[in-house]
Amino acid sequence: MKWMLVLLLAGCGSAPLAPQRVEVPVFTPCVKAVPKRPVYEFDQLAPVATDGEIVLALARDWLQGRKYEGELEVVIAGCILPDEKAER
């Protein structure tokens, strides 16, 4: 019984380990501002719109869509790490 008590007390007598600093990466958003989604004419068409009206609305919306797509690509490009850019 005495030897058990001696072992327990010996464990308490040692100095505690010094605290170690560990750096953990923390997520930070890379997107500062999201481009505003355009209002497409196609989305506002009546359900009974003719095929011609649908095609014309899609044709008019195409340029807006391409511009919006380009803005999104620029935002996403800012989030890619330099190592990943070299692979592209």
N, C-alpha and C positions, 0 to 999 in steps of 0.2 A: 504494500500500500504506500510505503514511504517513497519508493522509487517512482511510482506513478505521479505522486505529488511533486516530486523533484522535476520530472519531465514536463509537467504542466507549467510549473513556475519558470523553468528554463525557457520555454516557448514565449512566455510573456516578457522575459527580460531582454530579448533581442530588440534592436532598434527597428522601427517600421521602415518599409521601403520608401525611398524618396519618390514623390509624385513625378510622373513622366508626362510630358506634353505630347499629345497626339493630335495631329492636324487631320481633320476629316473634311473632305470636299462637301460644300453645301450648294444646293441647286440655286442658281440665280437666273431669272428669266432673261433671255437674250433679245426678246422682242420688246421694243420701247413703245411702238404704236402700231396698231393693226389698221391697214387701209380700210376705208369704209366700203362696204359692199354696194355696188350700184343697184339702182332700181331698174329691173329689166322690163321692157314693154311686154315680153312674152308672158311674164308672170301675171300681168294684169288683164290678159285677154279673157273674154267671156268664154264659158265652156262650149258655147255653140258657134265659136269662130270658124270661119271657113279655112280650108287648107291654104288658100292664097294669103289670107290674113296672117296665118301662123308663120308661113314662110317669110313674109315681109317683116314680121316682128323679129323673127330669129336673125334675119339679115341685118336689121338695124341694131340689134343687140350684140352682134358679133364683135364690133370694134370696142364697145364698152367692156366686153368680156376679156378681150385680148389685153386691154390696158390694165384691167384688174389683175389678170394673171401675171403680167409683168411686175406689178407692184408687190404681189405676194412672193414672187421669186426673189425679189430684192430683199424682202424681209427674211425669208428663209435662208438666203445666202449669208446673212449676218450671223446666223446661228451655227453655221458649219465650222467645225474646228479647222485650224490651218492644215493639219495632217490630212484631213478628209478632202480638203480643197485640192491638194496635190494629186490625189487619186483620180479626180474628175478630169 
